[in-house]
Amino acid sequence: MWVAPFSVSPIAEFGICGLASTLLVAALLWRLRLGLGAGVEEAARAHWLLVVAPIVLAEAWFPYLGNGGNMTFTRLVITYVPERMGICQALINTNGPVIGQLLLTAWLSLTYSGADIQEQGAPQFAIAGIGFLNAALALGVIACYDRLRPRIRDRQPQSAAQIVRRQSFGDCALPLGSPDLDTVLADAATSAECDDDDDVDGGAAEPLLAA
């Protein structure tokens, strides 16, 4: 019972907000304690723990951010576009981290390389930029929180949403923006396309996707 309420967007929101706060606070502390320009190298060596600790602490938020985001993404795909699970996983789960690493490397090269290292000491501009981006993501998750989380009644074992999510057919996908979603779900769950008893081969349809 404790898993259901925290199995979707709250975990992702916790990770995004934690990472954004850590990075923004780190950038602020570096700016105040280390400064910029002459003497920043000596200040960074004198406050080495202040430089290293935020970077290590930021790693602690990745399990919440990654797992929470993947759980929310997978639930939405299975619920609304189950017939597109393969291409959605390829675009997001497989290509997403690769593209993210490329963009991160390019951003670090732009903001913390060459003379910038001696100018900043710690990667102040790079971390501040990543922190602001994560803050924007956190605000987006908060603004869309009600649409990202499942309704309580949809988590019931025999709810229309749970029945539809166990099917493998594109006709059973949940329509977006329906004025009466529960009615549409109930009709889809009991329709001929979603009814195992109406299988053309006379046998039970084997679901390809299980919720």
N, C-alpha and C positions, 0 to 999 in steps of 0.2 A: 504493500500500500504506500510505502514511502517513495518507491521508485517512480510511480506514474507522474506525480506532480512535478518532478525534477528531471524527467527524461527528455525534455525538449528544450525550448528556447531559454529558460532560466539559466541553464548551465552555460550556454553560449554567451548570454548577457553578462553573467558573472565573470567569465574569462575576458571578454572584450573590455568591460569597464575596469577590471583589475589591471590589465595590460596597459590601457590608455593612461590610467592614473599613475602607474609606476613610471612609465616613460616620460610623461609630462613633468612629474615631480623631480625625476632625475635630471632632466634638462634644465629645470629652474635652479636646482641646487648646484649643478655644474657652473651655470652662468654666474651665480652669486659667489661661490667659493673659489672657482678657478679663474673666471674672467676670460678675456680674450687678449691675444697679442703677447707682448713681452712678459716673461715670467710665468707663462701658463704651464710650461713644461715642468718647472720646479714645483709649482703648486700641485700639478697632477701627481708627481712623485710623492709629495708630502701627504697628499690625501688619496693614496692609491685605493684604500678601501671604499671611499666614496665613489671612485670611478668604476670599480669592479662590481660592487654589490648590486647596483640596480640592474646591470646586465644579467647577472646570475638570477636575481629575483624575477626578472621578466620571464625566464624560462619556466617558472612555476605556473604561469597562467596558460601555457600552451595546451596542456591536456584538457582543461575546461573549454578553451576556445575551439580547439580542433574537434574534440569528441562531441561537444554540444552543437557545433555547427553541422557536423556530419549527421547527427541524429535528427536534427530539425529538417535538414535538406532531404534525407532519405524518406522521412515520414511524409513530407509534402509531395515528393515524386510518386511514392507508392499510392497515395490517396488520390491525387489529381491526374497524373499522367503515367500510370503504371506501364503502358505500352512503350514509353520512351525512357525506361530505366537505364538501358544500356548506354544510349547516347548521352544522357544526363550525367551518368557516372564518368564517362570518358571525358566530357568537357569540364566537369567541376572537380571530381575527386582525383582524376589522373593528371589532367593538364593544368589545373589550378595551382597546385604547389610548384610546378615547374615554372610557370609564368611568374608566379610570385617571387621566386628566387631570382629570376632574371631582372625583374623590376627592382627588387631590393639591392641587388648588386649594382645596378645602374645608378640608383639613388645614392648609395654609399660612395660610389666613384665620383659622383657629381659634388657631393657635400663634404667628403672626408677623405681626401687624397692629396698627395703632393704637399704644397705649402699649407693647405688647410689643417694638416695634422699638427704642424708647429704653431699655427694660429689658434687652434681650439683646445689642444691637449686631449680632451675626451671628445667623442663624436657628438657634439652638442646640437648642431643643426640637423644631422641625420636622425637622431633620436627624437628631437622635437617634431620633425615632420611626420615620422611614423606614429608618434603619440597623437598628433592632431588628426591623422587619418583614422586611427582607432577610436578616437573620441567621436568623430562623425559617424562611424559605424555603430557605436554604442547608442547614439541618439536615434539613429535609424531603427535599431532593434527595439528600443523603448517605444518609439512612435508606432511601430507595427506589431507590438507585443500581442495585442488581442487577436490579430489575424494569424500570428505564427503559432500560438499555442492551441492545442486541441481543446474542444469544449468538454466539460465533465461528462455529459451524457454520451459523447462519442467514444469515451473510453470504456463504456459498458460492454461486456462480452457479446451481447446480442443486438447491439445498436446497428442502425443502418450503415453507418460509416465503417464499422468493423466488418460487417458482412461484405460490403463492396470491396474493401481492401484485400479480402482473401481471394478475389477473383483475378483472372489473368487476361480478361478481355478489355479491349479499349472502350467498348460501349458501356462498361461499368465504371469508368472514371468519373469522379465527382465533378460536376459542372461548376465553373467559377461564376460568382455573381448571381446565383439563383435566388429569386425572391423567397422561395419556400424550399430551402435546401433539404430539410428532413423529408418532405413529401417526395422530392425528386430521388433522394437516396433510397427510400422505401420502395418506390416504383422500379428503380434500377436493380435493386437487390432481388426483386421477385419477378423480373422480366424474363422473357424466354432466353435472351442472350446470356443472362447470368444464372439461369437455373440449371443445375447439374442434371436434373431429371429429363431435360429436353435436349440432351446431347445427341447429335446426329448419329453417333455410333452406338447409342443405346447404353453407354456406360457413363460413369461419373467423370466429369472433366477434371483433369489434373491441374491444379493451380500452379502456375509458374512462379508466382510471387506470393509469399506469405507475410502477413503483417508482423 
